[in-house]
């Protein structure tokens, strides 16, 4: 079974793209605190939001989660 690495992947992709949490939040339509919660493993996005994040980073859902 593969370990879900969403929080780590999100932070790595965001910083590689030179985005702040606030900038990413604006791109996907959430508050900066939501992005922070995702990166700190407090919460995870639903499927629709995960799809938006995949679009921003040009990644597949599988790549975002593993």
N, C-alpha and C positions, 0 to 999 in steps of 0.2 A: 504494500500500500504506500502510495506517495504522500509525503508530508505537504500540507497546504502551507505555502510560503507567501501568501498574498501580501501581508504587511511589509515584509522585507522587499519583495519585488516592487511594490508600489513606491516605496521610498527611493529605491535604487533608480527606477525609471524616471521618477519626478526630478531627482537631482541631476541625473544624466542629461535631461532635457533642459536643465537650468531654470526650472519652475519653483516658485515658492509654494507653500501649502495654499496660500490665499489665491495665487494665480491658477493653480489647478482647480481649486474649489470653484472659481468663477467660470472656468471652462466647462465644468460638468454640472453647474447649477446647484451647488451645495454651499454650506458655510465652511469657513476654514477649520472650525472646530471639528467638523465631521471628518475632514481629511486627516486631521491629527488623531482622531479616535481610530480611524482605519489603520494608520501607521503604527499606533501604539497597542494594537490588538484589543482595543476596547469594544469595537464593533466591526462588522463587515458590511459591504454594500449588498443590496439586493441585485437580482439578475439584470434588471434594466440599467441600473447604475454601473454595474460591472461592464456591461456592453458599451456604455459611454466611455468608461476609462480605457477599454480596449481600443476604441476609435482614436482617442487622444494619443495613445502610445503606439498605435499600429501593431498591436499584439493580439494573439488569440486568447480566448478565455482560459484554455489549458495552460498557455504560457504564463498568464497572470497568476494562476493558482499554484503552480508547481515550480 
